[in-house]
Amino acid sequence: MQRELMMTGIGGQGIQLSAKTLALAAIEEGRQALLLGSYSGAMRGGQTDASVVVADRDLRALPILDSTWSAMVMHPDYWPPTRERVRPGGVIVANSSLVHDVGRDDCQVFTVEANAIADRVGASLGAGYVLLAAYCAITGLVGVEALVGAMRQLVPPYRTQHLAANEAALRAGYDAAPPGAAPAWAEAGVGAP
């Protein structure tokens, strides 16, 4: 069983770091994970996308996805190409601070005010982490402790001043979403490891 996630936003919103955090958290929980990140030449404000595939078995190919089980959308500018790749019945988690119309009535859509929550917990740069954690609460793809542990491993030594804010963003996002509302592993009868 595998689950695919496509993430999209604009450079500077934390899409690439969120993808790495999710992949590492999945590995820490005993699953297999692959990720592929891409961004345009203009890193800040330009298009940034990532694909993460998490599975309970070996993965062999890069996650270049024709379609996806789920999507996380931080900003509306580059959402349309990703929106079309979400399979009917899929899960979409959107940053309602910026995204006001997801445009998919045939999917399970969840909205989280990621920017507002990040600001409220003193993590103004952590909206990507808020939305990632909300996605994980909704799907159960990985737990919040695995996300926090992965984030702590990924933050370089010259950025440790952001650890507390990042953790606050992850925990606030996880708490802001309906837990298990669209379980990733339920269809196969598989629980979290």
C-alpha positions, -999 to 999 in steps of 0.1 A, spaced: 0 0 0 13 35 -8 0 70 -5 10 99 -27 11 136 -18 17 165 -41 25 198 -24 24 231 -42 30 267 -33 53 296 -39 90 298 -30 96 307 7 65 290 20 84 259 32 72 233 6 106 217 2 114 216 39 79 202 46 84 175 20 117 165 35 102 165 70 74 143 59 96 118 42 120 116 71 92 112 96 77 84 76 111 66 75 114 71 113 80 54 117 92 24 97 78 31 63 95 37 30 95 71 15 106 89 -17 104 126 -25 110 147 -55 112 185 -52 111 211 -79 111 249 -80 114 276 -106 144 298 -111 130 324 -88 132 307 -55 112 333 -35 78 338 -50 83 314 -79 66 280 -83 76 253 -59 63 217 -59 72 185 -42 59 149 -45 62 125 -16 53 88 -18 50 68 15 46 31 15 47 0 37 69 -18 11 99 -10 -10 97 19 -35 118 18 -66 109 47 -88 112 85 -83 78 100 -74 70 115 -108 33 113 -104 6 113 -131 -20 113 -104 -21 115 -66 -42 104 -37 -37 137 -19 -25 173 -22 -14 201 0 -19 236 -14 -2 266 3 -9 292 -24 -33 294 -53 -9 306 -80 4 272 -92 -25 251 -79 -44 243 -112 -19 218 -126 -17 199 -93 -55 201 -88 -61 182 -120 -39 153 -108 -58 145 -76 -78 114 -82 -116 116 -75 -122 109 -38 -88 121 -29 -78 143 0 -69 180 -4 -57 201 25 -56 238 16 -42 269 33 -74 290 37 -54 320 47 -45 323 9 -65 297 -10 -102 305 -12 -114 281 -39 -100 246 -42 -123 238 -71 -127 201 -65 -162 190 -54 -153 153 -60 -126 152 -33 -124 155 5 -114 191 10 -101 204 44 -91 240 50 -67 253 76 -58 289 82 -21 281 82 -7 316 80 -30 328 108 -22 299 130 15 303 124 13 340 134 -7 332 165 19 307 178 48 330 170 60 311 140 53 335 112 77 315 89 61 282 98 28 282 78 41 253 57 47 233 89 12 242 102 -4 228 70 18 197 69 9 188 104 -28 194 98 -25 171 67 -9 144 89 -36 147 116 -63 144 90 -47 114 72 -27 98 99 1 94 74 26 101 102 23 112 138 32 146 152 61 133 173 77 119 142 73 152 124 89 171 153 117 146 155 123 149 117 122 187 118 148 187 146 171 165 125 167 187 94 172 222 109 209 231 104 230 242 133 229 279 122 191 279 123 185 263 158 169 296 169 138 284 149 134 250 166 108 261 192 88 281 167 88 252 142 77 228 169 49 252 179 38 254 143 37 216 139 18 210 171 -7 239 164 -13 225 129 -19 190 142 -43 203 168 -62 225 143 -74 196 121 -100 169 126 -79 138 135 -84 108 113 -110 124 91 -95 109 59 -73 80 70 -44 71 47 -41 35 58 -77 25 66 -85 11 31 -58 -16 34 -66 -23 71 -32 -11 80 -25 9 111 4 32 118 36 13 126 
